[in-house]
Amino acid sequence: DSAGQPVEQLRRVRRISPTMGKRPTPNAIVVFDGSSTEFLEGAKLSDEGLLLAGTTMKFPVGDFRLHLEFRTPYMPHARGQARGNSGVYIQRRYEVQVLDSFGLEGVENECGGLYKQQRPNVNMCLPPLVWQTYDIGFAAARYDADGNKIVNARITVLHNGQPIHQNYEIVAKTGAGKPETPELLPIYLQDHGNPVTFRNIWLEPKDPSQYVGSAATHCQVP
């Protein structure tokens, strides 16, 4: 006030994802925990020992559960797609966008969006330099013996512990993803020229008898 006395007190809120630090399940592949990059192709580490964007997992994926933690950089003068951009490219076909979208509307090309296909149910993006989580359940598309797609892929995504896509049917590849075919491909952590970092990545593969002609209609992330 005019006498120099405080009239209001602001309380700082520090939000932490409830799945932060989630430990691998017994059947999970520990893709990156800071100790090794044996399951990654083209991996580069930051000075802190964190995984930089621009690496591909060495194994193809079908149905799975994935946990990963990511951190976007502080880029106050950048805007839009130039601000902390990366992405989780499932089978190099379907991108779950990574972007500094804190405080934005939450559209399909912002953080948590299935790039240019489906916006997140809610914008759960935290500020830059704050660690965030994705917990993803994925059911691969199914094909008949002639290579024709008969069932679309489906995905469930929890962003910082909150569901932003629930058993969503992916009708086609996203953006610059590779064409849909019966071939199983790996996950790529996109390098878009920004120093996005990752840690605590593990993947639990499902083991259906085959990926041709079998049903894929529901996908959950416990």
Buried (B, 14 or more C-beta within 10 A) or exposed (E): EEEEEEEEEEEEEEEBBEBBEBEBEEEBBBBBEEEEBEBBEEBEBEEEEBBBBBBBBBBBBBBBBBBBBBBBBEBEEBEEEBBBBBBBBBBBBBBBBBBBBBEBEBBBBBBBBBBBBBBBBEBBBBEBEBBBBBBBBBBBBBBEEEEEBBBBBBBBBBBBBBBBBBBBBBEBBBBEBBEBEBEEBBBBBBBBEBBBBBBBBBBBBBEBEEBBEBEBEEBEBE
